[in-house]
Amino acid sequence: MGELRFLGRVSSKDQNQARQLKVAREKFDIPDDEDHVFCDKVSGKNFNRPRYQALKEIVQPGDEVIVKEFDRFGRNKEEMKRELEWFKDHGVIVRILDIPTTLIDFKDQTWVLEMVNNILIEVLGSIAEQERNKNHQRQQEGIAAMPIVDGRRVSAKTGRPAGRPEKRPADFQKFLEKQKGGFISVDAACTKMGISRSQWYSLKREMEAAV
């Protein structure tokens, strides 16, 4: 039998890696040293994590890697599948505590475990990736709702700029003058410049404030 190694990850100061390890040790006798416990304090959006890479360098065929929760492993479905296949190709078993079927010892019928895990990886990986996309969308919506000051989105709480400055089309002033003169509508001007109505009015306010 190979070595038992624990893989953990926390993405914020509010998450406790000791809690993840404690739960894992309730089921597995994992030694308490750096060759058996691998934890990173970084986002799970990719696998370029120092301790995770150290784990991949040290594991041997027959080892078992214990992970408390599926999203502690990572959050990108395609990358998760590739990494899990890497462990499988190197003869390393990955057991995820919140997926009970991965804890079953199928002995000579390992193909059953692989089949079940492949299904779960597809389903749970999609959920994890969807949650990550939702969080990104919420961040973008939050930035879009911020007021614009000097061409920058500014946080109402801190007053600090967020995101990139709004780009003003080179011909915006020309179309603004045409719109004010009644020669073109706001919608038509926006269509020609490829901007939204909200961006039109934001740029208009910015120009009027600068006068």
N, C-alpha and C positions, 0 to 999 in steps of 0.2 A: 504493500500500500504506500502511496506517495504522501507528500506533505499537505497539511491543511493550511491554506492561506486566506486571509480576509481582505476583501477589497471594499473600501468605503470612499465616500465623497460628500462634502458639504459645500454648498454654494453661497452661504451667508453666515454671519456671526451668530444668527439665531438658531442655526442647526447644530446639533451636538453629535460629533462622530463617536464619542464614547458610548452614547446610547445605542448606536447601530452595532458597535462591537459587543456590547453587553447582551443584546438580543441574540446575536450570532453564537456567543459562547454558551447560551442556555441550551443549544442543540449540538454544538461542536466544541471539541477541546482544542482551541486555537492558541498556540504559544504567544506570549507577550513580548515580541521583539521585532525589530525592523525587517527581519527576513520573513516574517509571517503576517505582519499587519501593514497594509498599504492604504494610506488615506491621503486624499488631496483636498485642499480648500479652494476649489475653483469651480467654474461653471461646467455643466455636463454637455455643452454644445459640441465639443469635439473630444478626441481621445489623446490629444497631445498634452498629457498631464504627467509631471515628473514621476510621481510614485506609481502611477499606472504603468508607465513605460518601464520602470524598475521592476515591477512585478513580471512583465512579459520577458524580461531578460533572465529572471531567476527561475521561473517555473520549469518543471520537468514532466515528462510523460508519467501519468499516474497521479499527479497532484490534483487537488480539488480546490477551486476558488469559491469562497463563500461571499455572497452579496446579500445584504438585508432586503433591499427593495429594488425593483426592476429599474426605476429611474435613477438610482444611485450609480448604475452602470453607465448610463448615458441617455441622451434624449433625441438622437437622430437615428431614425429607423434603419436606414441603409448602412450607416456606420456601425450600428449595434450588430446587425446581422453579419457584417464583414468581420468584426472583432470576435464574435462568438464562434464563427467558423474558423478563425485563426486558432482559438483554444482547442476546438475539436480536432483540427488537423495536427495539432501538437500533442494530442493525447491527454489534454487537461479537461477535467470535468468542471463545469460551472453550475453551482447550485444557488438558486435565488430563493430566499426565505419566504417571500410573499407569493411564490408559485409552488405550492405544496408538491406538485408532481415531480419537480426537479429534485426533491429530497428522497424520493423512492429509489431503492437499490434494485434495479432490474436484473442484476447479475449478468447472465449470458444473453439477455434480450435487450441490449442497449439500443437497438433500433427503435424499440417502443418509446423509450425516453426521448430519443432524437425526434421522432414523429410528433409527440406531444409538445415538445419544446418549440419546434418549428412553427406550429400553429399558434402557440402563446406568444412567441416572438413577433409574429405578424400582427396579431391583435393588439397586444400591449405596447408594442413599438409604435404602432400608428397612433394610439392614444397619447403616448408621451410626446411624439412629434407634434401632434395637433395642439397639445397644451402649450408647447413652446411657441408655436406659431401664433396662438391666441395672445400670449403674453407680449410678443413682439408687436402685434396689432394694437393692443391696448396702449403700449408705449407710444406708438406712432400717432394714435388718436389723441393721446394726452398732449403730445407736442403740437399737433395741429390746432388744438383748442387754446393754446397759449397766445397772449397778445403779441403783436409785432412792434418792436421799438428799434428804430434805425436799421430796418431790414432784417432784424433777428427775432426769432421766437424767444420770449423771455418768460421765465417762471414767475408766476404771481406770488409765490411764497418767498423765493430767494432773490428775485430780481436779476438772476444770472441768465445769460443767453443759453439756449438749447437748440440743438440741430444746426443746420446750415442756413446761411442767409438766403432770403427769398431773392431769386434772380429776376431782375427787371429786363424784359425784352427790349432790344435796342430801339425798336420803333414804337414803344409804348406811349411816349409823349405825343407822337404824331397822331396816333389813334385816339388819344385822350382829347386832343384839340378838335378832331373831327367829330367825336361823340358830343362834346360840349357845343359844337356848332350845329348839331342836328343832322350831320351828314351820314352818320352811321350809328347803329344801336350798340349797346353794351354787348349783347349776345354775339352780334356779327363781329365786333372787334375782338372779342375773346376767341372766337373760332379761328380768325385769321392769325392770331398770335399763338394759339395753342395753349391758352391759360384758362383757368376757371373763373367764374364770376367772383368768388370770394377772394381770389388772388388779385383780380382787377381792382376791387374796392380797397384791398390792403395796400396795393401799390399807389392807388390814387391818394389815399390818406397820407401815405409816406411822402409823396411829392408835395401835397398841399401843406404838410407840416414843415417841410424844408424851406418853403417860400417866406 
